[in-house]
């Protein structure tokens, strides 16, 4: 008799194909346009200052990301059978380090990623030669909400639910998270690799111990609001300091408990 080693049952392989098809389609619908723009910026290294149809199309794509992300989560639940707990939408156990601790961990992760990014020179500049990034308060709020809600659900909660169901190893998980998080940040140039690596390593570490996406959504929104909307001054400094302290305490507590969880 010939022995055959199969890591995943046939039915699970079929499920995996459907799951990754959903993930790929969700990525294209939510981050396809930003990825195209990021590649253009990566190549040209200058803000194209698009107006008219390209600018309107990009804005519409940004707003459409909200319903597309919600639809992807609904399909993941109905078609793939992933539960709200698996998708990180509902707590399946007490949140270790608390909601604020997990939120601080998410904030600290973003701060460290952008700190690493700052060690490289600006890759893209505006037509006047200065770094790009200025936006109105309204655009800052909508950008922050979209970044927090869409990025963390589509690029962390959904792929982690799929990979945990399939029992993928942590290196495979990290590779997938990097592949999803990097493309639309390519406008940062080579520094985007370091930033995405820091984000994905620390976010995966924190998320595995919490498995609830809401603290990381809140952290992403708060970080972006603090950068794009809150003026430089005591309030911004206080928010940053409070979140970094909470995040540091959370990571320290998880590190001390590292032997209890896979």
PEPESUL-V438098 format. One line per field, one symbol per residue. ss: DSSP state (~ for helix, > for strand, _ for the rest). phi: phi as a letter, one per 40 degrees, with the letter a starting at -180 (. if undefined). psi: psi as a letter, one per 20 degrees, with the letter a starting at -180 (. if undefined). A space follows every 10 residues. Layout:
BEGIN
ss = ???
phi = ???
psi = ???
END
This chain:
BEGIN
ss = _________~ ~~~~~~~~~~ ~~~~~~~~~~ ~~~~~~~~~~ ~~~~_>____ __~~~~~~~~ ~~~~~~~~~~ ~~~~~~~~__ __________ _______~~~ ~~~~~~~~~~ ~~~~~~~___ ____>_____ >_____~~~~ ~~~~~~~~~~ ~~~~~~~~~~ ~~~~~____~ ~~~~~~~~~~ ~~~~~~~~__ ~~~~~~~~~~ ~~~~~~~~~~ ___~~~~~~~ ~~~~~~~~__ ___~~~~~~~ ~~~~~~~~~~ ~~~~~~_~~~ __
phi = .ccbcbcbdd cccccccccc cccccccccc bccdcccccc ccccgaccfc bgddcccccc cccccccccc cccccdcccc gccdcccgcb ccadccggcc cccccccccc cccccccccb cdcbbcccgc dchcaccccc cccccccccc ccccbbcccc ccccccfccc ccdccccccc ccdcbcccgd ccccccccdc ccccdccdcb fbcccccccc ccccccccbc cciccccccc cccccdcccc ccccccbdcc bc
psi = ppqpoohpqg hhggggghgh gggggggghh jgghggghgg hgghkpoilq rcggghgggg hghihghhgg gghghhgghi jprhghjjip pirpopirgh ghghggghgg ghghghhiiq qphprahjiq qriqrrgghg ghgggggggg ghghifgghh gghhhilqrh hgghgghghh hggjjiiibh hhggghgggh ghgggghhig lphhhhgggg ggghghghgp qpahgghggg gghhgggggg hgghhhjhii q.
END
